[in-house]
């Protein structure tokens, strides 16, 4: 059971937590990027999944894709257009109601995502105007990527709250490490897209955001 009374701030990851990008998208864009960069073709789907969900992405790019990470990201961001990704992206049914309910409870709500801002804004629009107080997009932004906690610290300062008052909700190993590094409690939402390993760093596993309130 999650005691929301302990928290004044609930922060969310975006892709895989509030919205879902269909797996077909990553199985298209990653091989396309690898081919463009003349990397290792025929990369196993599990390594594409690891790239998508884990924290050591640059290591995966070097070891399994055979590409310099900067060259990979430059090409990936060129291919990763709003129009293409949007056609594969939809909001989870529990996302908009959860954000609205937290707002009604007068909780601060934030969204911290590794996506570039133009992708993040498209994904947030899928939430149909659900209220939130602050969002940070990390790629190409002023803060380092997760699991570095700098973006959470900036969010806490912006909202005038403390780590112990904050609950971070995410769907990946990277999110768990991010919350731990920031000193925040972590709830893992099981969207059944990958294997989650950091069970020691969370206070609960939920299968729907509705369970935040039960």
N, C-alpha and C positions, 0 to 999 in steps of 0.2 A: 504493500500500500504506500502511495506517495502522499506525504503531508504537504500540500501546497501552501498551507499557512506559514510554513517555515521560510518561504521565498517571496521576495518582492519583485523578482525579475526572472522571467523564463525566456531563454534564448534558444534559437533553433538553427540547425543546419538547414539548407534549402533543398538541393537536389538529392532525392532518395529519402528525404524526411517529410517535407511539405509537398513536394512535387516529384513525379516520377518521369525520368527519361527512359523510354523503352530500351531494353538491352540491344535491340537491332541497331540503335544509333551508335553505340560504342563499338559494335562489331563491324560497322562500316567506316566510321571516321578514323579509328586508330589504324587499321590496315592501310587506309588511303594515305594517312600521314606517313606511315612507315615506308610505303612504296615511294612516295614523293621524295623522302629523304634518303632513299636507297639503302634502307636498313634490312633487317632480317625478315624475309617474307615467311608466311606460314606460321606466325606466332600463335601459340595455343590460346584458346579462349580463356582459360583460367588465368593466364598472365595479363590478358586484356582486363579481366575482372580485377585482378590485383592492382593494376595501374589505376583503375577507376575508383577503387574504394580504399586503398591503403595509403599510408603516409609517406613512404619512401619512394615516391614516384620517379625521381630522377635516377635513382639506382636501378629501378625496373627498366627505365628507358635505355640506360647504358647496357645493362646485363642481358636483357631479353630482346630488346628491339635493335640493339647494336647501333645506336645513334647518339650523337652529342645532344644532351638535353636542351640546350638553347636552340639548336637547329630544329629539334622536334617541336618545341613549344611555339616557335615562330610560325611553323607550317600549320600546326594544329589550330592556333588561334585564327589563322587566315581561313581555314576550312570551316571552323565552328561558327557558322553564321546564325543569326537569330531566326531567319526564315527556315533554315534546314532543321535546326534543333526544335523549334516550336512545333513542327508537325509531329514530333515524337514525344512531346511533353504534355502531361496533364497533371492537374492537382489531385492529390489523394482526397477521397471524400471526407476524411476526418479532419483535414487541415483547416479549411475556412471556419468550421464551427468551433474548433479548439481555440483559434486565435480570437474569435469574437467572444468566446466565453471568458478567456483570460482577461480581455479588455474590460468586460463587465465586472470582473472581480477586482479591477483596478491594479492589475499586475503590469509592470513594465514588460514589453515584448520586443525582442530584437531578433534579427536574422543575420547570421555571419556565414558567408559562403566563400568558397574558393573560386567561384566562377568570376569571369570579368563582368563589369557592371552592366554592359549591354545585354548579356545573357541573363544575369540576375534580375534585371528589371522585367524582362519578358516573362521569366518564371514567376515572379511576384504578381504580375498581372493575372496569371492563371488562378490566383486566390480570390478573385472577384471582389477586390476592395476590402478584404479582411484587414482589420486595424493592426498596426504595429508602430512602435515608437522610433526604431532606428535600424538601419541595415548597413553592413559593410561588405563590399566585394573586394576580395583579396588579390586576384590575379591582375596585374598591371596597376594595382592600387598602392597606397603609401605604406601599408603594413605587410610584413612577411606572411607567407602562407602558413596554414595549419601544418603541424601542431604547435608552432610558435604561438605563445599566448598573447602577443602584443595587441592583436585586434580585439580580444576580449577585454584586456585592460583598458583600451581606448573606449570601448562600449560602456564599461562600468563607470569610467570617469564621466562620460557624456550623460549617463542616466543617474549619476550620483548614488550608485549602489556598490556593495562590497561582494567579493567572491562568495562568501558564505551565505549571502542572500540570493545567490544565483543558481538556477538549475539549467543545465545545457542538455538539449535533446538532439540526438543525432542517430545516424544509421551505419556508422563505420568505425573501424579501428582507429582511424585518424581522428575522428571526433572524440573518442574516448581519451586518447592521449592529450588532445587539445584541452579538454575540460580539466584533466588531471594537472596539466602544466599551469593552468590558470587558477587552480585551487577551488574549482566549482564542482558541485555534485553533477553526476552524469546519469541520464536515462537513455537506454538503448531502445530504439523502436525497431522491431523486427519486421522488415519489409520482404524478407525471404529472397534476397538477391545475391547474397554472398555469405561466406563463413565469417562469423565474428569471434574474436579470440580474447579480447581484453576484459574478461568477466570480472576481474578483481577491481576494476576501476569504475564500477557503476553501482548505483543504488537500486536499480530495477530494470527489468526487461518488460516491455509492453508490446502488444501486437497492434494496437490502435491508439491514437492520441486521445481517444475517449477515456482510456484508462488513467490518464493524468488526473482525472476528477473522481475516480472511484475509490 
